[in-house]
Amino acid sequence: MNRAAISPGPARGPVDHEVRDQIVAAATEHFRLYGYEKTTVSDLAKAIGFSKAYIYKFFDSKQAIGELICTRCLHVIELDVKTAIDAVDRPPEKLRRMFKAIVKSSLRLFFENRKLHDIAASAATERWEAVRAFDGRIQAMLLEILRLGRETEEFERKTPLDETATAVFLVMYPYFNPALLQYNFDDAEDAPLHLSSLVLRSLSP
């Protein structure tokens, strides 16, 4: 698969930003109504009143537009997680809040914007850059919680930190990865409590 670039070239001024925003807005609406797979660049061109060639001046492909929309959706989830973590001080509670926030926010995207969730699911399946970057930032937040928990002596220190972070991330993954959540949402309401409690017991010094 050819990777699409989100930004096809250097910005050429305010008018270009406005055009890009028009394209993204039209794409978001079409994806929400008809789904990512069923929407073509021709559909977007007709909706905006541009030619396909003109759209390709701003985005290399439909996937490039999808990447940007996916990035914005995942950014909302990331902000929800960060807000939840920052609201408390102790590492165990930060971890509990992280589990709860990431699942709750992912479910909200799934149920309220199902067609947009489908974009994120495609992105997760094909490992788009937007998803890889999001996963990396979530792992970084998790790693910081674990490091803080070791500094406060609330978490064990024998297991290598990166190994611990990877294991905890994999426990969370099926409940926020867009491609996997659709198979797990029946259990998603209770999962944050049960999984975080299990993880915290395993992290006890």
MARBA-3410 file (N, C-alpha, C, O; in Angstrom, 1 decimal):
205
0.8,-1.2,0.0,0.0,0.0,0.0,0.9,1.2,0.0,1.8,1.3,0.8 ~ 0.6,2.2,-0.9,1.3,3.4,-0.9,0.8,4.3,0.3,-0.4,4.6,0.4 ~ 1.7,4.8,1.1,1.4,5.7,2.2,1.0,7.1,1.6,1.8,7.6,0.8 ~ -0.1,7.6,2.1,-0.5,8.9,1.6,0.0,10.0,2.6,0.0,9.8,3.8 ~ 0.4,11.1,2.0,0.9,12.2,2.9,-0.3,13.1,3.2,-1.2,13.4,2.4
-0.4,13.5,4.5,-1.5,14.4,4.9,-1.3,15.7,4.3,-2.3,16.3,3.9 ~ -0.1,16.2,4.2,0.1,17.5,3.6,0.9,17.3,2.3,2.1,16.9,2.4 ~ 0.3,17.6,1.2,0.9,17.3,-0.1,2.0,18.3,-0.4,2.8,18.0,-1.4 ~ 2.1,19.4,0.3,3.2,20.4,-0.1,3.1,21.5,0.9,2.2,21.6,1.7 ~ 4.0,22.5,0.7,4.0,23.6,1.6,2.7,24.5,1.4,2.2,24.6,0.3
2.3,25.1,2.5,1.1,25.9,2.4,1.4,27.1,1.5,2.5,27.7,1.4 ~ 0.3,27.6,0.8,0.5,28.7,-0.2,-0.3,29.9,0.2,-0.5,30.8,-0.5 ~ -0.8,29.9,1.5,-1.5,31.1,2.0,-2.9,30.8,2.5,-3.3,29.6,2.5 ~ -3.6,31.8,3.1,-4.9,31.6,3.7,-5.9,31.0,2.8,-6.8,30.2,3.3 ~ -5.9,31.4,1.5,-6.9,30.8,0.6,-6.8,29.3,0.5,-7.8,28.6,0.5
-5.6,28.8,0.5,-5.3,27.4,0.4,-5.8,26.7,1.6,-6.4,25.6,1.6 ~ -5.6,27.3,2.8,-6.1,26.7,4.0,-7.6,26.6,4.0,-8.2,25.6,4.5 ~ -8.2,27.6,3.5,-9.7,27.6,3.4,-10.2,26.5,2.5,-11.2,25.9,2.8 ~ -9.5,26.3,1.4,-9.9,25.3,0.4,-9.7,23.9,1.1,-10.6,23.0,1.0 ~ -8.6,23.7,1.8,-8.3,22.4,2.4,-9.4,22.2,3.5,-9.9,21.0,3.6
-9.8,23.2,4.2,-10.9,23.1,5.2,-12.2,22.7,4.5,-13.0,21.9,5.1 ~ -12.5,23.3,3.4,-13.7,22.9,2.6,-13.7,21.5,2.2,-14.7,20.8,2.3 ~ -12.6,21.0,1.7,-12.5,19.6,1.3,-12.7,18.7,2.5,-13.4,17.7,2.4 ~ -12.0,19.0,3.6,-12.1,18.1,4.7,-13.5,18.1,5.3,-14.0,17.1,5.7 ~ -14.2,19.3,5.3,-15.6,19.4,5.8,-16.5,18.6,4.9,-17.4,17.8,5.4
-16.3,18.7,3.6,-17.2,17.9,2.7,-16.9,16.4,2.8,-17.8,15.6,2.8 ~ -15.6,16.1,3.0,-15.3,14.6,3.1,-15.8,14.1,4.4,-16.4,13.0,4.5 ~ -15.7,14.9,5.5,-16.3,14.4,6.8,-17.8,14.1,6.7,-18.3,13.1,7.2 ~ -18.5,15.0,6.0,-19.9,14.8,5.9,-20.2,13.6,5.0,-21.1,12.8,5.4 ~ -19.5,13.5,3.9,-19.8,12.3,3.0,-19.4,11.0,3.8,-20.2,10.0,3.7
-18.3,11.0,4.5,-17.9,9.8,5.2,-19.0,9.5,6.3,-19.3,8.3,6.5 ~ -19.5,10.5,6.9,-20.5,10.3,8.0,-21.8,9.7,7.4,-22.4,8.8,8.0 ~ -22.1,10.2,6.2,-23.4,9.7,5.6,-23.3,8.4,4.8,-24.2,7.5,4.9 ~ -22.2,8.2,4.1,-22.1,7.1,3.2,-21.0,6.1,3.5,-20.9,5.0,2.9 ~ -20.1,6.5,4.4,-18.9,5.7,4.7,-17.7,6.0,3.9,-17.8,6.5,2.8
-16.6,5.6,4.5,-15.3,6.0,3.8,-15.1,5.2,2.5,-14.7,5.8,1.5 ~ -15.4,3.9,2.5,-15.2,3.1,1.4,-16.1,3.5,0.2,-15.6,3.4,-1.0 ~ -17.3,3.9,0.4,-18.2,4.2,-0.6,-18.1,5.6,-1.2,-18.6,6.0,-2.2 ~ -17.3,6.5,-0.5,-17.1,7.8,-1.0,-15.9,7.9,-1.9,-14.8,7.4,-1.5 ~ -16.0,8.5,-3.0,-14.9,8.7,-3.9,-14.4,10.2,-4.0,-15.2,11.0,-3.5
-13.3,10.4,-4.5,-12.8,11.8,-4.7,-13.8,12.5,-5.6,-13.9,13.7,-5.5 ~ -14.3,11.8,-6.6,-15.3,12.4,-7.5,-16.5,12.9,-6.7,-17.1,14.0,-7.0 ~ -17.0,12.1,-5.8,-18.1,12.5,-4.9,-17.8,13.8,-4.2,-18.6,14.8,-4.1 ~ -16.6,13.9,-3.7,-16.2,15.1,-2.9,-16.1,16.3,-3.8,-16.5,17.4,-3.5 ~ -15.6,16.1,-5.0,-15.4,17.2,-6.0,-16.8,17.7,-6.4,-17.0,19.0,-6.5
-17.8,16.9,-6.6,-19.1,17.3,-6.9,-19.7,18.1,-5.7,-20.4,19.1,-6.0 ~ -19.5,17.6,-4.5,-20.1,18.3,-3.3,-19.6,19.7,-3.1,-20.3,20.6,-2.7 ~ -18.3,19.9,-3.5,-17.7,21.2,-3.2,-17.8,22.1,-4.5,-17.7,23.3,-4.4 ~ -17.9,21.4,-5.6,-17.9,22.2,-6.9,-16.5,22.4,-7.4,-16.3,23.4,-8.2 ~ -15.6,21.5,-7.1,-14.2,21.6,-7.6,-14.0,20.4,-8.5,-14.8,19.5,-8.6
-13.0,20.5,-9.3,-12.6,19.3,-10.1,-11.8,18.4,-9.3,-11.2,18.7,-8.3 ~ -11.7,17.1,-9.7,-10.9,16.1,-9.0,-9.4,16.6,-9.0,-8.7,16.5,-8.0 ~ -9.0,17.1,-10.2,-7.6,17.6,-10.3,-7.3,18.7,-9.3,-6.2,18.7,-8.8 ~ -8.3,19.5,-9.0,-8.0,20.6,-8.1,-7.9,20.0,-6.6,-7.1,20.5,-5.9 ~ -8.7,19.1,-6.3,-8.6,18.4,-5.0,-7.2,17.8,-4.8,-6.6,17.8,-3.7
-6.8,17.2,-5.9,-5.5,16.5,-5.8,-4.3,17.5,-5.7,-3.2,17.0,-5.4 ~ -4.5,18.7,-5.9,-3.5,19.7,-5.6,-3.3,19.9,-4.1,-2.2,20.3,-3.6 ~ -4.3,19.5,-3.3,-4.2,19.7,-1.8,-4.0,18.4,-1.1,-3.4,18.3,0.0 ~ -4.5,17.3,-1.7,-4.4,15.9,-1.0,-4.0,14.9,-2.1,-4.5,14.9,-3.2 ~ -3.0,14.1,-1.8,-2.5,13.1,-2.7,-3.5,12.0,-3.1,-3.5,11.4,-4.2
-4.5,11.8,-2.1,-5.4,10.7,-2.3,-6.6,10.8,-1.3,-6.5,11.7,-0.5 ~ -7.6,10.0,-1.5,-8.6,9.9,-0.5,-8.1,9.5,0.8,-8.6,10.0,1.9 ~ -7.1,8.6,0.9,-6.6,8.2,2.1,-5.9,9.4,2.9,-6.0,9.5,4.1 ~ -5.3,10.3,2.1,-4.7,11.5,2.8,-5.7,12.3,3.5,-5.5,12.8,4.6 ~ -6.9,12.4,2.9,-8.0,13.1,3.5,-8.5,12.3,4.8,-8.7,12.9,5.8
-8.6,11.0,4.6,-9.0,10.2,5.7,-8.1,10.2,6.8,-8.5,10.2,8.0 ~ -6.8,10.3,6.5,-5.7,10.4,7.6,-6.0,11.6,8.4,-5.9,11.6,9.7 ~ -6.3,12.7,7.8,-6.5,14.0,8.5,-7.7,13.9,9.4,-7.7,14.3,10.6 ~ -8.8,13.4,8.9,-10.0,13.2,9.7,-9.8,12.2,10.8,-10.2,12.5,11.9 ~ -9.1,11.1,10.5,-8.8,10.2,11.6,-7.9,10.8,12.7,-8.2,10.5,13.8
-7.0,11.6,12.3,-6.1,12.2,13.3,-6.9,13.1,14.2,-6.7,13.1,15.4 ~ -7.9,13.8,13.6,-8.7,14.7,14.5,-9.6,13.9,15.4,-9.8,14.3,16.6 ~ -10.2,12.8,14.9,-11.0,11.9,15.8,-10.2,11.4,17.0,-10.6,11.4,18.1 ~ -9.0,10.9,16.6,-8.1,10.3,17.7,-7.6,11.4,18.6,-7.3,11.1,19.8 ~ -7.4,12.6,18.1,-7.0,13.7,19.0,-8.0,13.9,20.1,-7.6,14.2,21.2
-9.3,13.8,19.8,-10.3,14.0,20.8,-10.2,12.9,21.9,-10.3,13.3,23.1 ~ -10.0,11.7,21.5,-9.8,10.6,22.5,-8.6,10.9,23.3,-8.6,10.7,24.5 ~ -7.5,11.3,22.7,-6.2,11.6,23.4,-6.4,12.7,24.4,-5.9,12.6,25.5 ~ -7.2,13.7,24.1,-7.4,14.8,25.0,-8.3,14.4,26.2,-8.0,14.8,27.3 ~ -9.2,13.5,25.9,-10.1,13.0,27.0,-9.2,12.2,28.0,-9.4,12.3,29.2
-8.3,11.4,27.4,-7.4,10.6,28.3,-6.5,11.5,29.1,-6.3,11.3,30.3 ~ -5.9,12.5,28.5,-5.0,13.4,29.2,-5.7,14.2,30.3,-5.2,14.3,31.4 ~ -6.9,14.6,30.0,-7.7,15.3,31.0,-8.0,14.5,32.2,-7.9,14.9,33.3 ~ -8.3,13.2,31.9,-8.6,12.3,33.0,-7.4,12.0,33.9,-7.5,12.0,35.1 ~ -6.2,11.8,33.2,-5.0,11.5,33.9,-4.6,12.7,34.8,-4.2,12.6,35.9
-4.7,13.9,34.2,-4.2,15.1,34.9,-5.1,15.5,36.1,-4.7,16.3,36.9 ~ -6.3,14.9,36.1,-7.2,15.3,37.2,-6.9,14.7,38.6,-7.4,15.1,39.6 ~ -6.0,13.7,38.6,-5.6,13.1,39.8,-4.1,13.0,40.0,-3.4,13.2,39.0 ~ -3.6,12.7,41.2,-2.2,12.8,41.5,-1.5,11.4,41.6,-0.5,11.2,41.0 ~ -2.2,10.5,42.2,-1.6,9.2,42.5,-1.6,8.3,41.2,-2.6,8.2,40.5
-0.4,7.6,41.0,-0.3,6.8,39.8,-1.4,5.7,39.6,-1.9,5.5,38.5 ~ -1.8,5.0,40.7,-2.8,4.0,40.5,-4.1,4.6,40.0,-4.8,4.0,39.2 ~ -4.5,5.7,40.6,-5.7,6.3,40.1,-5.6,6.9,38.7,-6.5,6.9,38.0 ~ -4.4,7.4,38.4,-4.2,7.8,37.0,-4.4,6.7,36.0,-5.0,6.8,35.0 ~ -3.9,5.5,36.4,-4.0,4.3,35.5,-5.5,3.9,35.4,-6.0,3.6,34.3
-6.2,3.9,36.5,-7.7,3.6,36.5,-8.4,4.6,35.5,-9.2,4.2,34.7 ~ -8.1,5.9,35.7,-8.7,6.9,34.9,-8.4,6.8,33.4,-9.2,7.0,32.6 ~ -7.2,6.4,33.2,-6.7,6.2,31.8,-7.5,5.1,31.1,-8.0,5.3,30.0 ~ -7.7,4.0,31.8,-8.5,2.8,31.3,-9.9,3.3,31.0,-10.4,3.1,29.9 ~ -10.5,4.0,32.0,-11.9,4.4,31.9,-12.1,5.4,30.7,-13.0,5.3,29.9
-11.2,6.4,30.7,-11.4,7.5,29.7,-11.2,7.0,28.3,-11.9,7.4,27.4 ~ -10.2,6.2,28.0,-9.9,5.8,26.7,-11.0,4.9,26.1,-11.3,4.9,24.9 ~ -11.6,4.0,27.0,-12.7,3.2,26.5,-13.9,4.0,26.3,-14.6,3.8,25.3 ~ -14.2,4.9,27.3,-15.4,5.7,27.2,-15.4,6.6,25.9,-16.4,6.7,25.2 ~ -14.3,7.2,25.7,-14.2,8.1,24.5,-14.2,7.3,23.2,-14.8,7.8,22.2
-13.6,6.1,23.2,-13.6,5.3,22.0,-15.1,4.8,21.7,-15.5,4.8,20.5 ~ -15.8,4.5,22.7,-17.2,4.0,22.6,-18.1,5.2,22.1,-19.0,4.9,21.2 ~ -17.8,6.4,22.5,-18.6,7.5,22.1,-18.4,7.7,20.6,-19.3,8.0,19.9 ~ -17.2,7.6,20.1,-16.9,7.7,18.7,-17.6,6.6,17.9,-18.2,6.8,16.8 ~ -17.6,5.4,18.5,-18.2,4.3,17.8,-19.7,4.4,17.7,-20.3,4.2,16.6
-20.4,4.9,18.7,-21.8,5.0,18.7,-22.4,6.3,18.1,-23.4,6.3,17.5 ~ -21.7,7.4,18.3,-22.2,8.7,17.9,-21.8,9.0,16.5,-22.5,9.7,15.7 ~ -20.6,8.5,16.0,-20.2,8.8,14.7,-19.7,7.5,14.0,-18.5,7.3,13.7 ~ -20.6,6.6,13.8,-20.3,5.3,13.4,-19.5,5.3,12.0,-18.6,4.5,11.9 ~ -19.9,6.1,11.1,-19.2,6.2,9.8,-17.8,6.7,10.0,-16.9,6.2,9.3
-17.7,7.7,10.9,-16.3,8.2,11.1,-15.5,7.1,11.8,-14.3,7.0,11.6 ~ -16.1,6.4,12.7,-15.4,5.3,13.4,-14.9,4.3,12.3,-13.9,3.7,12.5 ~ -15.7,4.1,11.3,-15.3,3.1,10.2,-14.0,3.6,9.6,-13.2,2.8,9.2 ~ -13.8,4.9,9.5,-12.5,5.4,8.9,-11.4,5.0,9.8,-10.3,4.5,9.4 ~ -11.6,5.2,11.1,-10.6,4.9,12.1,-10.3,3.4,12.1,-9.2,2.9,12.3
-11.4,2.6,11.9,-11.2,1.1,11.9,-10.3,0.7,10.6,-9.5,-0.1,10.7 ~ -10.6,1.4,9.5,-9.8,1.1,8.3,-8.3,1.5,8.6,-7.4,0.8,8.2 ~ -8.2,2.7,9.2,-6.9,3.2,9.5,-6.1,2.2,10.4,-4.9,2.0,10.3 ~ -6.8,1.7,11.4,-6.2,0.7,12.4,-5.8,-0.6,11.7,-4.7,-1.1,11.9 ~ -6.7,-1.1,10.8,-6.4,-2.3,10.1,-5.2,-2.2,9.2,-4.4,-3.1,9.1
-5.1,-1.0,8.5,-4.0,-0.8,7.6,-2.8,-0.1,8.2,-1.8,0.1,7.5 ~ -2.9,0.2,9.5,-1.8,0.8,10.2,-1.4,2.1,9.6,-0.2,2.3,9.3 ~ -2.4,3.0,9.4,-2.0,4.3,8.9,-1.2,5.0,9.9,-1.1,4.7,11.0 ~ -0.5,6.0,9.4,0.4,6.8,10.2,-0.3,7.5,11.4,0.2,7.6,12.5 ~ -1.6,7.9,11.1,-2.4,8.6,12.2,-2.6,7.6,13.4,-2.5,8.1,14.5
-2.8,6.4,13.1,-3.0,5.4,14.2,-1.7,5.0,14.9,-1.7,4.9,16.1 ~ -0.6,4.9,14.1,0.7,4.6,14.7,1.1,5.7,15.6,1.6,5.5,16.7 ~ 0.9,6.9,15.2,1.3,8.1,16.0,0.4,8.1,17.3,0.9,8.4,18.4 ~ -0.9,7.9,17.1,-1.8,7.9,18.3,-1.4,6.8,19.3,-1.2,7.1,20.5 ~ -1.1,5.6,18.8,-0.7,4.5,19.7,0.6,4.9,20.4,0.8,4.6,21.6
1.5,5.5,19.7,2.8,5.9,20.3,2.6,6.9,21.5,3.2,6.8,22.5 ~ 1.7,7.9,21.3,1.4,8.9,22.3,0.7,8.3,23.5,1.0,8.6,24.7 ~ -0.2,7.3,23.3,-0.9,6.6,24.4,0.1,5.8,25.2,0.1,5.8,26.4 ~ 1.0,5.1,24.5,2.1,4.4,25.2,3.0,5.3,26.0,3.4,4.9,27.1 ~ 3.3,6.5,25.5,4.1,7.4,26.2,3.4,7.9,27.5,4.1,8.0,28.5
2.1,8.1,27.4,1.4,8.5,28.6,1.4,7.4,29.6,1.6,7.6,30.8 ~ 1.2,6.2,29.2,1.2,5.0,30.0,2.6,4.8,30.7,2.7,4.6,31.9 ~ 3.6,5.0,29.9,5.0,4.8,30.4,5.3,5.8,31.5,5.9,5.5,32.5 ~ 4.8,7.0,31.3,5.0,8.1,32.3,4.3,7.7,33.7,4.8,8.0,34.7 ~ 3.1,7.2,33.6,2.4,6.8,34.8,3.1,5.7,35.5,3.3,5.7,36.7
3.6,4.7,34.8,4.3,3.6,35.4,5.6,4.1,36.0,6.0,3.6,37.1 ~ 6.3,5.0,35.3,7.6,5.5,35.9,7.3,6.3,37.2,8.0,6.1,38.1 ~ 6.2,7.1,37.2,5.9,7.8,38.4,5.5,6.9,39.5,5.9,7.1,40.7 ~ 4.8,5.8,39.2,4.4,4.8,40.2,5.6,4.1,40.8,5.6,3.8,42.0 ~ 6.7,3.9,40.0,7.9,3.3,40.6,8.6,4.4,41.5,9.2,4.0,42.5
8.6,5.6,41.1,9.2,6.6,41.9,8.6,6.8,43.2,9.2,7.1,44.2 ~ 7.2,6.6,43.3,6.5,6.8,44.5,6.4,5.4,45.3,5.8,5.3,46.3 ~ 7.0,4.4,44.7,7.1,3.1,45.3,5.7,2.4,45.4,5.5,1.6,46.3 ~ 4.8,2.8,44.5,3.5,2.2,44.5,3.4,1.1,43.4,2.5,0.3,43.5 ~ 4.4,1.0,42.5,4.5,-0.1,41.6,5.8,-0.8,41.7,6.8,-0.3,42.1
5.8,-2.1,41.3,7.0,-2.9,41.4,8.0,-2.4,40.4,7.7,-1.8,39.4 ~ 9.3,-2.8,40.7,10.4,-2.3,39.9,11.2,-3.4,39.3,12.2,-3.1,38.6 ~ 10.9,-4.7,39.5,11.7,-5.8,39.1,11.6,-6.0,37.5,12.6,-6.2,36.9 ~ 10.4,-5.8,37.0,10.2,-6.0,35.6,10.7,-4.8,34.8,10.4,-3.7,35.2 ~ 11.4,-5.0,33.7,11.8,-3.9,32.9,10.7,-3.0,32.6,9.6,-3.4,32.2
10.9,-1.7,32.7,9.8,-0.7,32.5,9.1,-0.8,31.1,7.9,-0.8,31.0 ~ 9.9,-0.9,30.1,9.4,-1.0,28.7,8.5,-2.3,28.5,7.5,-2.2,27.8 ~ 9.0,-3.3,29.2,8.2,-4.6,29.1,6.9,-4.5,29.8,5.9,-4.9,29.3 ~ 6.9,-3.8,31.0,5.7,-3.6,31.7,4.7,-2.7,30.9,3.5,-3.0,30.8 ~ 5.2,-1.6,30.3,4.4,-0.7,29.6,3.8,-1.4,28.4,2.6,-1.2,28.1
4.5,-2.3,27.7,4.0,-3.0,26.5,2.9,-3.9,26.9,1.9,-4.0,26.3 ~ 3.1,-4.6,28.1,2.1,-5.6,28.5,0.8,-4.9,28.9,-0.3,-5.3,28.5 ~ 0.9,-3.8,29.6,-0.3,-3.0,30.0,-1.0,-2.5,28.8,-2.3,-2.5,28.7 ~ -0.3,-2.0,27.9,-0.9,-1.4,26.6,-1.6,-2.5,25.9,-2.7,-2.2,25.4 ~ -1.1,-3.7,25.8,-1.8,-4.8,25.1,-3.0,-5.2,25.8,-4.0,-5.7,25.2
-3.1,-5.1,27.1,-4.3,-5.4,27.9,-5.4,-4.4,27.5,-6.6,-4.8,27.3 ~ -5.0,-3.1,27.3,-6.0,-2.1,27.0,-6.4,-2.1,25.5,-7.6,-1.8,25.2 ~ -5.5,-2.5,24.7,-5.6,-2.4,23.2,-7.0,-2.8,22.6,-7.5,-2.1,21.8 ~ -7.5,-4.0,23.0,-8.7,-4.5,22.3,-9.9,-3.6,22.6,-11.0,-3.7,21.9 ~ -9.8,-2.7,23.6,-11.0,-1.9,24.0,-10.9,-0.4,23.5,-11.8,0.3,23.8
-9.8,-0.1,22.8,-9.8,1.2,22.2,-9.3,1.2,20.7,-9.6,2.2,20.0 ~ -8.7,0.1,20.3,-8.4,0.0,18.9,-9.6,-0.1,18.1,-10.5,-0.9,18.3 ~ -9.9,0.9,17.1,-11.1,0.9,16.4,-11.5,-0.3,15.7,-12.7,-0.7,15.5 ~ -10.5,-1.1,15.2,-10.8,-2.3,14.4,-11.2,-3.4,15.3,-11.9,-4.3,14.9 ~ -10.8,-3.4,16.6,-11.1,-4.5,17.5,-12.3,-4.2,18.4,-12.9,-5.1,18.9
-12.5,-2.9,18.7,-13.6,-2.5,19.6,-14.9,-3.0,19.2,-15.8,-3.4,20.0 ~ -15.2,-3.1,17.9,-16.5,-3.6,17.4,-16.8,-5.0,17.8,-17.9,-5.4,17.9 ~ -15.7,-5.8,18.2,-15.9,-7.1,18.6,-16.0,-7.3,20.1,-16.2,-8.3,20.7 ~ -15.7,-6.1,20.8,-15.6,-6.2,22.3,-16.5,-5.2,23.0,-16.5,-5.2,24.2 ~ -17.3,-4.5,22.3,-18.1,-3.4,23.0,-19.1,-4.0,23.9,-19.6,-3.2,24.8
-19.5,-5.2,23.8,-20.5,-5.8,24.7,-19.9,-5.9,26.1,-20.7,-5.8,27.1 ~ -18.6,-6.0,26.2,-17.9,-6.1,27.5,-17.3,-4.8,27.9,-16.7,-4.7,29.0 ~ -17.3,-3.8,27.0,-16.5,-2.6,27.2,-16.9,-1.8,28.4,-16.1,-1.1,29.0 ~ -18.2,-1.8,28.8,-18.6,-1.0,29.9,-18.0,-1.4,31.2,-17.6,-0.6,32.1 ~ -17.8,-2.7,31.4,-17.2,-3.3,32.7,-15.7,-3.5,32.5,-15.0,-3.6,33.5
-15.2,-3.5,31.3,-13.8,-3.8,31.1,-12.8,-2.9,31.8,-11.8,-3.4,32.4 ~ -13.0,-1.5,31.8,-12.0,-0.7,32.5,-11.8,-1.0,33.9,-10.7,-1.0,34.4 ~ -12.9,-1.2,34.6,-12.8,-1.5,36.1,-12.1,-2.9,36.3,-11.1,-2.9,37.1 ~ -12.5,-3.9,35.6,-11.9,-5.2,35.8,-10.5,-5.3,35.4,-9.6,-5.8,36.1 ~ -10.2,-4.7,34.2,-8.8,-4.8,33.7,-7.8,-3.9,34.5,-6.7,-4.3,34.8
-8.3,-2.7,34.9,-7.4,-1.9,35.6,-7.1,-2.5,37.0,-6.0,-2.3,37.5 ~ -8.1,-3.1,37.6,-7.9,-3.7,38.9,-6.9,-4.9,38.8,-6.0,-5.0,39.7 ~ -7.0,-5.7,37.7,-6.1,-6.8,37.5,-4.7,-6.3,37.3,-3.8,-6.8,37.9 ~ -4.6,-5.3,36.5,-3.3,-4.7,36.2,-2.6,-4.1,37.4,-1.4,-4.3,37.7 ~ -3.4,-3.4,38.2,-2.9,-2.8,39.4,-2.4,-3.8,40.5,-1.4,-3.6,41.2
-3.1,-4.9,40.5,-2.7,-6.0,41.4,-1.3,-6.6,41.0,-0.5,-6.9,41.8 ~ -1.2,-6.7,39.7,0.1,-7.2,39.1,1.2,-6.2,39.3,2.4,-6.6,39.3 ~ 0.9,-5.0,39.4,1.9,-3.9,39.6,2.3,-3.7,41.0,3.2,-2.9,41.3 ~ 1.6,-4.3,42.0,1.9,-4.1,43.4,3.3,-4.5,43.7,3.8,-5.5,43.3 ~ 4.0,-3.7,44.5,5.4,-4.0,44.9,5.5,-5.2,45.8,6.6,-5.7,46.2
END
